[in-house]
């Protein structure tokens, strides 16, 4: 099961990231909520695959997406 998650989750992460960027480009506030969900999934992938070098990016993006969600008053 762990190997299947490690193998397939990046495709889901990529799809969510692309959709999130389209939403952000259309100034949709919910884009940042999708980003937060995506970062949770990234965290799962980082832990399962032991790719600890991605952890600082994950933490930083939690902060950025949370900040952006709170600051955006559009839609």
PDB file of N, CA, C and O in Angstrom, chain B, residues numbered from 101:
ATOM      1  N   UNK B 101       0.831  -1.204   0.000  1.00  0.00           N
ATOM      2  CA  UNK B 101       0.000   0.000   0.000  1.00  0.00           C
ATOM      3  C   UNK B 101       0.871   1.261   0.000  1.00  0.00           C
ATOM      4  O   UNK B 101       0.618   2.194  -0.762  1.00  0.00           O
ATOM      5  N   UNK B 102       1.901   1.285   0.862  1.00  0.00           N
ATOM      6  CA  UNK B 102       2.780   2.449   0.946  1.00  0.00           C
ATOM      7  C   UNK B 102       3.426   2.741  -0.408  1.00  0.00           C
ATOM      8  O   UNK B 102       3.506   3.896  -0.826  1.00  0.00           O
ATOM      9  N   UNK B 103       3.885   1.696  -1.086  1.00  0.00           N
ATOM     10  CA  UNK B 103       4.535   1.878  -2.383  1.00  0.00           C
ATOM     11  C   UNK B 103       3.562   2.427  -3.426  1.00  0.00           C
ATOM     12  O   UNK B 103       3.940   3.230  -4.279  1.00  0.00           O
ATOM     13  N   UNK B 104       2.316   1.987  -3.348  1.00  0.00           N
ATOM     14  CA  UNK B 104       1.294   2.472  -4.285  1.00  0.00           C
ATOM     15  C   UNK B 104       1.017   3.958  -4.061  1.00  0.00           C
ATOM     16  O   UNK B 104       0.863   4.715  -5.019  1.00  0.00           O
ATOM     17  N   UNK B 105       0.954   4.366  -2.810  1.00  0.00           N
ATOM     18  CA  UNK B 105       0.747   5.785  -2.498  1.00  0.00           C
ATOM     19  C   UNK B 105       1.919   6.606  -3.003  1.00  0.00           C
ATOM     20  O   UNK B 105       1.732   7.645  -3.637  1.00  0.00           O
ATOM     21  N   UNK B 106       3.126   6.140  -2.724  1.00  0.00           N
ATOM     22  CA  UNK B 106       4.330   6.855  -3.175  1.00  0.00           C
ATOM     23  C   UNK B 106       4.353   6.958  -4.692  1.00  0.00           C
ATOM     24  O   UNK B 106       4.771   7.979  -5.239  1.00  0.00           O
ATOM     25  N   UNK B 107       3.909   5.916  -5.370  1.00  0.00           N
ATOM     26  CA  UNK B 107       3.934   5.875  -6.834  1.00  0.00           C
ATOM     27  C   UNK B 107       2.864   6.763  -7.458  1.00  0.00           C
ATOM     28  O   UNK B 107       3.138   7.450  -8.442  1.00  0.00           O
ATOM     29  N   UNK B 108       1.650   6.765  -6.909  1.00  0.00           N
ATOM     30  CA  UNK B 108       0.518   7.422  -7.571  1.00  0.00           C
ATOM     31  C   UNK B 108       0.180   8.814  -7.034  1.00  0.00           C
ATOM     32  O   UNK B 108      -0.389   9.623  -7.767  1.00  0.00           O
ATOM     33  N   UNK B 109       0.505   9.110  -5.802  1.00  0.00           N
ATOM     34  CA  UNK B 109       0.136  10.404  -5.220  1.00  0.00           C
ATOM     35  C   UNK B 109       0.714  11.597  -5.982  1.00  0.00           C
ATOM     36  O   UNK B 109       0.032  12.617  -6.076  1.00  0.00           O
ATOM     37  N   UNK B 110       1.933  11.530  -6.533  1.00  0.00           N
ATOM     38  CA  UNK B 110       2.425  12.695  -7.284  1.00  0.00           C
ATOM     39  C   UNK B 110       1.527  13.126  -8.445  1.00  0.00           C
ATOM     40  O   UNK B 110       1.477  14.310  -8.775  1.00  0.00           O
ATOM     41  N   UNK B 111       0.823  12.186  -9.065  1.00  0.00           N
ATOM     42  CA  UNK B 111      -0.095  12.549 -10.155  1.00  0.00           C
ATOM     43  C   UNK B 111      -1.274  13.364  -9.616  1.00  0.00           C
ATOM     44  O   UNK B 111      -1.701  14.338 -10.237  1.00  0.00           O
ATOM     45  N   UNK B 112      -1.788  12.962  -8.471  1.00  0.00           N
ATOM     46  CA  UNK B 112      -2.878  13.697  -7.829  1.00  0.00           C
ATOM     47  C   UNK B 112      -2.385  15.070  -7.392  1.00  0.00           C
ATOM     48  O   UNK B 112      -3.069  16.074  -7.593  1.00  0.00           O
ATOM     49  N   UNK B 113      -1.208  15.112  -6.801  1.00  0.00           N
ATOM     50  CA  UNK B 113      -0.625  16.388  -6.359  1.00  0.00           C
ATOM     51  C   UNK B 113      -0.446  17.339  -7.534  1.00  0.00           C
ATOM     52  O   UNK B 113      -0.723  18.533  -7.421  1.00  0.00           O
ATOM     53  N   UNK B 114       0.014  16.814  -8.649  1.00  0.00           N
ATOM     54  CA  UNK B 114       0.197  17.656  -9.839  1.00  0.00           C
ATOM     55  C   UNK B 114      -1.133  18.215 -10.320  1.00  0.00           C
ATOM     56  O   UNK B 114      -1.230  19.400 -10.636  1.00  0.00           O
ATOM     57  N   UNK B 115      -2.150  17.377 -10.378  1.00  0.00           N
ATOM     58  CA  UNK B 115      -3.466  17.838 -10.821  1.00  0.00           C
ATOM     59  C   UNK B 115      -4.042  18.911  -9.916  1.00  0.00           C
ATOM     60  O   UNK B 115      -4.583  19.909 -10.394  1.00  0.00           O
ATOM     61  N   UNK B 116      -3.927  18.709  -8.610  1.00  0.00           N
ATOM     62  CA  UNK B 116      -4.431  19.709  -7.661  1.00  0.00           C
ATOM     63  C   UNK B 116      -3.667  21.019  -7.814  1.00  0.00           C
ATOM     64  O   UNK B 116      -4.264  22.095  -7.787  1.00  0.00           O
ATOM     65  N   UNK B 117      -2.351  20.931  -7.973  1.00  0.00           N
ATOM     66  CA  UNK B 117      -1.537  22.143  -8.117  1.00  0.00           C
ATOM     67  C   UNK B 117      -1.925  22.925  -9.368  1.00  0.00           C
ATOM     68  O   UNK B 117      -2.046  24.150  -9.320  1.00  0.00           O
ATOM     69  N   UNK B 118      -2.120  22.233 -10.480  1.00  0.00           N
ATOM     70  CA  UNK B 118      -2.519  22.908 -11.725  1.00  0.00           C
ATOM     71  C   UNK B 118      -3.877  23.577 -11.554  1.00  0.00           C
ATOM     72  O   UNK B 118      -4.051  24.735 -11.933  1.00  0.00           O
ATOM     73  N   UNK B 119      -4.843  22.853 -10.983  1.00  0.00           N
ATOM     74  CA  UNK B 119      -6.173  23.422 -10.762  1.00  0.00           C
ATOM     75  C   UNK B 119      -6.104  24.619  -9.817  1.00  0.00           C
ATOM     76  O   UNK B 119      -6.765  25.634 -10.038  1.00  0.00           O
ATOM     77  N   UNK B 120      -5.305  24.492  -8.768  1.00  0.00           N
ATOM     78  CA  UNK B 120      -5.161  25.575  -7.802  1.00  0.00           C
ATOM     79  C   UNK B 120      -4.594  26.827  -8.468  1.00  0.00           C
ATOM     80  O   UNK B 120      -5.062  27.932  -8.193  1.00  0.00           O
ATOM     81  N   UNK B 121      -3.604  26.674  -9.330  1.00  0.00           N
ATOM     82  CA  UNK B 121      -3.014  27.826 -10.000  1.00  0.00           C
ATOM     83  C   UNK B 121      -4.012  28.474 -10.960  1.00  0.00           C
ATOM     84  O   UNK B 121      -4.018  29.695 -11.116  1.00  0.00           O
ATOM     85  N   UNK B 122      -4.857  27.663 -11.605  1.00  0.00           N
ATOM     86  CA  UNK B 122      -5.911  28.230 -12.454  1.00  0.00           C
ATOM     87  C   UNK B 122      -6.890  29.048 -11.613  1.00  0.00           C
ATOM     88  O   UNK B 122      -7.297  30.138 -12.013  1.00  0.00           O
ATOM     89  N   UNK B 123      -7.265  28.521 -10.452  1.00  0.00           N
ATOM     90  CA  UNK B 123      -8.165  29.263  -9.563  1.00  0.00           C
ATOM     91  C   UNK B 123      -7.518  30.567  -9.091  1.00  0.00           C
ATOM     92  O   UNK B 123      -8.163  31.616  -9.073  1.00  0.00           O
ATOM     93  N   UNK B 124      -6.254  30.495  -8.712  1.00  0.00           N
ATOM     94  CA  UNK B 124      -5.560  31.702  -8.245  1.00  0.00           C
ATOM     95  C   UNK B 124      -5.477  32.740  -9.365  1.00  0.00           C
ATOM     96  O   UNK B 124      -5.632  33.937  -9.123  1.00  0.00           O
ATOM     97  N   UNK B 125      -5.234  32.275 -10.587  1.00  0.00           N
ATOM     98  CA  UNK B 125      -5.183  33.186 -11.733  1.00  0.00           C
ATOM     99  C   UNK B 125      -6.517  33.850 -12.005  1.00  0.00           C
ATOM    100  O   UNK B 125      -6.574  34.943 -12.569  1.00  0.00           O
ATOM    101  N   UNK B 126      -7.588  33.188 -11.604  1.00  0.00           N
ATOM    102  CA  UNK B 126      -8.928  33.755 -11.741  1.00  0.00           C
ATOM    103  C   UNK B 126      -9.379  34.474 -10.476  1.00  0.00           C
ATOM    104  O   UNK B 126     -10.551  34.821 -10.332  1.00  0.00           O
ATOM    105  N   UNK B 127      -8.448  34.693  -9.571  1.00  0.00           N
ATOM    106  CA  UNK B 127      -8.663  35.435  -8.327  1.00  0.00           C
ATOM    107  C   UNK B 127      -9.739  34.813  -7.442  1.00  0.00           C
ATOM    108  O   UNK B 127     -10.558  35.521  -6.854  1.00  0.00           O
ATOM    109  N   UNK B 128      -9.730  33.499  -7.354  1.00  0.00           N
ATOM    110  CA  UNK B 128     -10.662  32.784  -6.490  1.00  0.00           C
ATOM    111  C   UNK B 128      -9.981  32.508  -5.149  1.00  0.00           C
ATOM    112  O   UNK B 128      -8.918  31.890  -5.096  1.00  0.00           O
ATOM    113  N   UNK B 129     -10.592  32.963  -4.093  1.00  0.00           N
ATOM    114  CA  UNK B 129     -10.021  32.799  -2.758  1.00  0.00           C
ATOM    115  C   UNK B 129      -9.849  31.323  -2.385  1.00  0.00           C
ATOM    116  O   UNK B 129      -8.912  30.968  -1.670  1.00  0.00           O
ATOM    117  N   UNK B 130     -10.741  30.477  -2.862  1.00  0.00           N
ATOM    118  CA  UNK B 130     -10.665  29.057  -2.515  1.00  0.00           C
ATOM    119  C   UNK B 130      -9.418  28.372  -3.082  1.00  0.00           C
ATOM    120  O   UNK B 130      -9.093  27.253  -2.685  1.00  0.00           O
ATOM    121  N   UNK B 131      -8.726  29.032  -3.999  1.00  0.00           N
ATOM    122  CA  UNK B 131      -7.471  28.480  -4.521  1.00  0.00           C
ATOM    123  C   UNK B 131      -6.521  28.151  -3.379  1.00  0.00           C
ATOM    124  O   UNK B 131      -5.820  27.139  -3.414  1.00  0.00           O
ATOM    125  N   UNK B 132      -6.503  29.006  -2.374  1.00  0.00           N
ATOM    126  CA  UNK B 132      -5.564  28.821  -1.267  1.00  0.00           C
ATOM    127  C   UNK B 132      -6.009  27.688  -0.353  1.00  0.00           C
ATOM    128  O   UNK B 132      -5.172  27.062   0.297  1.00  0.00           O
ATOM    129  N   UNK B 133      -7.307  27.412  -0.289  1.00  0.00           N
ATOM    130  CA  UNK B 133      -7.779  26.241   0.454  1.00  0.00           C
ATOM    131  C   UNK B 133      -7.333  24.956  -0.243  1.00  0.00           C
ATOM    132  O   UNK B 133      -6.901  24.004   0.407  1.00  0.00           O
ATOM    133  N   UNK B 134      -7.441  24.942  -1.568  1.00  0.00           N
ATOM    134  CA  UNK B 134      -6.938  23.793  -2.321  1.00  0.00           C
ATOM    135  C   UNK B 134      -5.436  23.629  -2.076  1.00  0.00           C
ATOM    136  O   UNK B 134      -4.935  22.511  -1.959  1.00  0.00           O
ATOM    137  N   UNK B 135      -4.733  24.750  -2.001  1.00  0.00           N
ATOM    138  CA  UNK B 135      -3.302  24.690  -1.721  1.00  0.00           C
ATOM    139  C   UNK B 135      -3.010  24.074  -0.361  1.00  0.00           C
ATOM    140  O   UNK B 135      -2.070  23.291  -0.219  1.00  0.00           O
ATOM    141  N   UNK B 136      -3.807  24.421   0.634  1.00  0.00           N
ATOM    142  CA  UNK B 136      -3.608  23.854   1.973  1.00  0.00           C
ATOM    143  C   UNK B 136      -3.881  22.350   1.979  1.00  0.00           C
ATOM    144  O   UNK B 136      -3.136  21.583   2.590  1.00  0.00           O
ATOM    145  N   UNK B 137      -4.946  21.932   1.302  1.00  0.00           N
ATOM    146  CA  UNK B 137      -5.231  20.498   1.200  1.00  0.00           C
ATOM    147  C   UNK B 137      -4.082  19.798   0.475  1.00  0.00           C
ATOM    148  O   UNK B 137      -3.649  18.716   0.872  1.00  0.00           O
ATOM    149  N   UNK B 138      -3.601  20.425  -0.581  1.00  0.00           N
ATOM    150  CA  UNK B 138      -2.497  19.861  -1.346  1.00  0.00           C
ATOM    151  C   UNK B 138      -1.236  19.718  -0.492  1.00  0.00           C
ATOM    152  O   UNK B 138      -0.509  18.731  -0.603  1.00  0.00           O
ATOM    153  N   UNK B 139      -0.988  20.706   0.355  1.00  0.00           N
ATOM    154  CA  UNK B 139       0.197  20.618   1.211  1.00  0.00           C
ATOM    155  C   UNK B 139       0.069  19.491   2.231  1.00  0.00           C
ATOM    156  O   UNK B 139       1.068  18.874   2.603  1.00  0.00           O
ATOM    157  N   UNK B 140      -1.146  19.221   2.681  1.00  0.00           N
ATOM    158  CA  UNK B 140      -1.355  18.084   3.569  1.00  0.00           C
ATOM    159  C   UNK B 140      -1.009  16.783   2.848  1.00  0.00           C
ATOM    160  O   UNK B 140      -0.354  15.905   3.409  1.00  0.00           O
ATOM    161  N   UNK B 141      -1.460  16.671   1.590  1.00  0.00           N
ATOM    162  CA  UNK B 141      -1.140  15.479   0.804  1.00  0.00           C
ATOM    163  C   UNK B 141       0.361  15.384   0.523  1.00  0.00           C
ATOM    164  O   UNK B 141       0.939  14.297   0.543  1.00  0.00           O
ATOM    165  N   UNK B 142       0.984  16.541   0.261  1.00  0.00           N
ATOM    166  CA  UNK B 142       2.443  16.554   0.092  1.00  0.00           C
ATOM    167  C   UNK B 142       3.136  16.054   1.351  1.00  0.00           C
ATOM    168  O   UNK B 142       4.100  15.293   1.274  1.00  0.00           O
ATOM    169  N   UNK B 143       2.650  16.477   2.494  1.00  0.00           N
ATOM    170  CA  UNK B 143       3.254  16.052   3.756  1.00  0.00           C
ATOM    171  C   UNK B 143       3.166  14.535   3.909  1.00  0.00           C
ATOM    172  O   UNK B 143       4.125  13.898   4.346  1.00  0.00           O
ATOM    173  N   UNK B 144       2.039  13.965   3.557  1.00  0.00           N
ATOM    174  CA  UNK B 144       1.898  12.507   3.595  1.00  0.00           C
ATOM    175  C   UNK B 144       2.939  11.866   2.682  1.00  0.00           C
ATOM    176  O   UNK B 144       3.614  10.913   3.073  1.00  0.00           O
ATOM    177  N   UNK B 145       3.067  12.391   1.470  1.00  0.00           N
ATOM    178  CA  UNK B 145       4.015  11.834   0.509  1.00  0.00           C
ATOM    179  C   UNK B 145       5.458  11.980   1.009  1.00  0.00           C
ATOM    180  O   UNK B 145       6.256  11.051   0.885  1.00  0.00           O
ATOM    181  N   UNK B 146       5.786  13.133   1.568  1.00  0.00           N
ATOM    182  CA  UNK B 146       7.128  13.375   2.101  1.00  0.00           C
ATOM    183  C   UNK B 146       7.456  12.355   3.187  1.00  0.00           C
ATOM    184  O   UNK B 146       8.546  11.784   3.199  1.00  0.00           O
ATOM    185  N   UNK B 147       6.522  12.132   4.086  1.00  0.00           N
ATOM    186  CA  UNK B 147       6.757  11.185   5.190  1.00  0.00           C
ATOM    187  C   UNK B 147       6.900   9.761   4.661  1.00  0.00           C
ATOM    188  O   UNK B 147       7.838   9.054   5.029  1.00  0.00           O
ATOM    189  N   UNK B 148       5.975   9.336   3.799  1.00  0.00           N
ATOM    190  CA  UNK B 148       6.011   7.959   3.301  1.00  0.00           C
ATOM    191  C   UNK B 148       7.233   7.669   2.435  1.00  0.00           C
ATOM    192  O   UNK B 148       7.772   6.562   2.455  1.00  0.00           O
ATOM    193  N   UNK B 149       7.663   8.679   1.672  1.00  0.00           N
ATOM    194  CA  UNK B 149       8.793   8.469   0.767  1.00  0.00           C
ATOM    195  C   UNK B 149      10.123   8.886   1.391  1.00  0.00           C
ATOM    196  O   UNK B 149      11.177   8.727   0.776  1.00  0.00           O
ATOM    197  N   UNK B 150      10.072   9.416   2.604  1.00  0.00           N
ATOM    198  CA  UNK B 150      11.278   9.876   3.322  1.00  0.00           C
ATOM    199  C   UNK B 150      12.083  10.887   2.514  1.00  0.00           C
ATOM    200  O   UNK B 150      13.313  10.849   2.505  1.00  0.00           O
ATOM    201  N   UNK B 151      11.386  11.781   1.843  1.00  0.00           N
ATOM    202  CA  UNK B 151      12.051  12.845   1.085  1.00  0.00           C
ATOM    203  C   UNK B 151      12.069  14.111   1.925  1.00  0.00           C
ATOM    204  O   UNK B 151      11.380  15.088   1.631  1.00  0.00           O
ATOM    205  N   UNK B 152      12.866  14.068   2.965  1.00  0.00           N
ATOM    206  CA  UNK B 152      12.876  15.115   3.982  1.00  0.00           C
ATOM    207  C   UNK B 152      13.342  16.465   3.454  1.00  0.00           C
ATOM    208  O   UNK B 152      13.058  17.493   4.068  1.00  0.00           O
ATOM    209  N   UNK B 153      14.036  16.484   2.350  1.00  0.00           N
ATOM    210  CA  UNK B 153      14.481  17.746   1.770  1.00  0.00           C
ATOM    211  C   UNK B 153      13.336  18.622   1.298  1.00  0.00           C
ATOM    212  O   UNK B 153      13.516  19.828   1.127  1.00  0.00           O
ATOM    213  N   UNK B 154      12.165  18.043   1.083  1.00  0.00           N
ATOM    214  CA  UNK B 154      10.989  18.814   0.664  1.00  0.00           C
ATOM    215  C   UNK B 154      10.204  19.389   1.835  1.00  0.00           C
ATOM    216  O   UNK B 154       9.288  20.188   1.638  1.00  0.00           O
ATOM    217  N   UNK B 155      10.555  18.991   3.043  1.00  0.00           N
ATOM    218  CA  UNK B 155       9.815  19.445   4.217  1.00  0.00           C
ATOM    219  C   UNK B 155       9.872  20.964   4.419  1.00  0.00           C
ATOM    220  O   UNK B 155       8.840  21.556   4.736  1.00  0.00           O
ATOM    221  N   UNK B 156      11.028  21.625   4.252  1.00  0.00           N
ATOM    222  CA  UNK B 156      11.033  23.090   4.401  1.00  0.00           C
ATOM    223  C   UNK B 156      10.096  23.791   3.412  1.00  0.00           C
ATOM    224  O   UNK B 156       9.427  24.762   3.764  1.00  0.00           O
ATOM    225  N   UNK B 157      10.053  23.287   2.165  1.00  0.00           N
ATOM    226  CA  UNK B 157       9.139  23.862   1.186  1.00  0.00           C
ATOM    227  C   UNK B 157       7.695  23.658   1.632  1.00  0.00           C
ATOM    228  O   UNK B 157       6.874  24.568   1.520  1.00  0.00           O
ATOM    229  N   UNK B 158       7.389  22.481   2.131  1.00  0.00           N
ATOM    230  CA  UNK B 158       6.039  22.167   2.584  1.00  0.00           C
ATOM    231  C   UNK B 158       5.611  23.108   3.703  1.00  0.00           C
ATOM    232  O   UNK B 158       4.505  23.647   3.672  1.00  0.00           O
ATOM    233  N   UNK B 159       6.469  23.306   4.678  1.00  0.00           N
ATOM    234  CA  UNK B 159       6.160  24.199   5.805  1.00  0.00           C
ATOM    235  C   UNK B 159       5.951  25.628   5.305  1.00  0.00           C
ATOM    236  O   UNK B 159       4.999  26.297   5.708  1.00  0.00           O
ATOM    237  N   UNK B 160       6.843  26.093   4.427  1.00  0.00           N
ATOM    238  CA  UNK B 160       6.733  27.454   3.901  1.00  0.00           C
ATOM    239  C   UNK B 160       5.430  27.650   3.134  1.00  0.00           C
ATOM    240  O   UNK B 160       4.790  28.694   3.257  1.00  0.00           O
ATOM    241  N   UNK B 161       5.034  26.658   2.345  1.00  0.00           N
ATOM    242  CA  UNK B 161       3.806  26.794   1.565  1.00  0.00           C
ATOM    243  C   UNK B 161       2.559  26.730   2.432  1.00  0.00           C
ATOM    244  O   UNK B 161       1.557  27.368   2.109  1.00  0.00           O
ATOM    245  N   UNK B 162       2.596  25.962   3.541  1.00  0.00           N
ATOM    246  CA  UNK B 162       1.478  26.019   4.503  1.00  0.00           C
ATOM    247  C   UNK B 162       1.276  27.469   4.939  1.00  0.00           C
ATOM    248  O   UNK B 162       0.151  27.969   4.966  1.00  0.00           O
ATOM    249  N   UNK B 163       2.375  28.133   5.277  1.00  0.00           N
ATOM    250  CA  UNK B 163       2.311  29.516   5.766  1.00  0.00           C
ATOM    251  C   UNK B 163       1.821  30.463   4.674  1.00  0.00           C
ATOM    252  O   UNK B 163       0.942  31.289   4.921  1.00  0.00           O
ATOM    253  N   UNK B 164       2.383  30.352   3.467  1.00  0.00           N
ATOM    254  CA  UNK B 164       2.009  31.241   2.364  1.00  0.00           C
ATOM    255  C   UNK B 164       0.537  31.054   1.979  1.00  0.00           C
ATOM    256  O   UNK B 164      -0.189  32.035   1.819  1.00  0.00           O
ATOM    257  N   UNK B 165       0.100  29.810   1.830  1.00  0.00           N
ATOM    258  CA  UNK B 165      -1.283  29.568   1.426  1.00  0.00           C
ATOM    259  C   UNK B 165      -2.259  30.005   2.513  1.00  0.00           C
ATOM    260  O   UNK B 165      -3.318  30.554   2.208  1.00  0.00           O
ATOM    261  N   UNK B 166      -1.921  29.770   3.755  1.00  0.00           N
ATOM    262  CA  UNK B 166      -2.775  30.229   4.855  1.00  0.00           C
ATOM    263  C   UNK B 166      -2.862  31.738   4.884  1.00  0.00           C
ATOM    264  O   UNK B 166      -3.944  32.301   5.049  1.00  0.00           O
ATOM    265  N   UNK B 167      -1.723  32.398   4.724  1.00  0.00           N
ATOM    266  CA  UNK B 167      -1.673  33.860   4.693  1.00  0.00           C
ATOM    267  C   UNK B 167      -2.508  34.400   3.537  1.00  0.00           C
ATOM    268  O   UNK B 167      -3.317  35.310   3.717  1.00  0.00           O
ATOM    269  N   UNK B 168      -2.306  33.833   2.352  1.00  0.00           N
ATOM    270  CA  UNK B 168      -3.036  34.314   1.182  1.00  0.00           C
ATOM    271  C   UNK B 168      -4.541  34.121   1.346  1.00  0.00           C
ATOM    272  O   UNK B 168      -5.323  34.989   0.960  1.00  0.00           O
ATOM    273  N   UNK B 169      -4.945  32.996   1.912  1.00  0.00           N
ATOM    274  CA  UNK B 169      -6.373  32.763   2.123  1.00  0.00           C
ATOM    275  C   UNK B 169      -6.960  33.832   3.048  1.00  0.00           C
ATOM    276  O   UNK B 169      -8.051  34.346   2.799  1.00  0.00           O
ATOM    277  N   UNK B 170      -6.242  34.154   4.094  1.00  0.00           N
ATOM    278  CA  UNK B 170      -6.737  35.156   5.050  1.00  0.00           C
ATOM    279  C   UNK B 170      -6.736  36.565   4.454  1.00  0.00           C
ATOM    280  O   UNK B 170      -7.601  37.372   4.794  1.00  0.00           O
ATOM    281  N   UNK B 171      -5.795  36.868   3.584  1.00  0.00           N
ATOM    282  CA  UNK B 171      -5.685  38.211   3.015  1.00  0.00           C
ATOM    283  C   UNK B 171      -6.614  38.458   1.828  1.00  0.00           C
ATOM    284  O   UNK B 171      -7.032  39.592   1.596  1.00  0.00           O
ATOM    285  N   UNK B 172      -6.935  37.417   1.084  1.00  0.00           N
ATOM    286  CA  UNK B 172      -7.748  37.603  -0.122  1.00  0.00           C
ATOM    287  C   UNK B 172      -9.205  37.820   0.268  1.00  0.00           C
ATOM    288  O   UNK B 172      -9.796  37.006   0.977  1.00  0.00           O
ATOM    289  N   UNK B 173      -9.764  38.900  -0.190  1.00  0.00           N
ATOM    290  CA  UNK B 173     -11.165  39.200   0.080  1.00  0.00           C
ATOM    291  C   UNK B 173     -12.007  39.057  -1.194  1.00  0.00           C
ATOM    292  O   UNK B 173     -13.187  39.408  -1.199  1.00  0.00           O
ATOM    293  N   UNK B 174     -11.411  38.550  -2.255  1.00  0.00           N
ATOM    294  CA  UNK B 174     -12.062  38.431  -3.547  1.00  0.00           C
ATOM    295  C   UNK B 174     -12.773  37.083  -3.636  1.00  0.00           C
ATOM    296  O   UNK B 174     -12.200  36.061  -3.261  1.00  0.00           O
ATOM    297  N   UNK B 175     -13.980  37.067  -4.114  1.00  0.00           N
ATOM    298  CA  UNK B 175     -14.778  35.858  -4.368  1.00  0.00           C
ATOM    299  C   UNK B 175     -14.785  34.969  -3.150  1.00  0.00           C
ATOM    300  O   UNK B 175     -15.403  33.905  -3.166  1.00  0.00           O
TER     301      UNK B 175
END
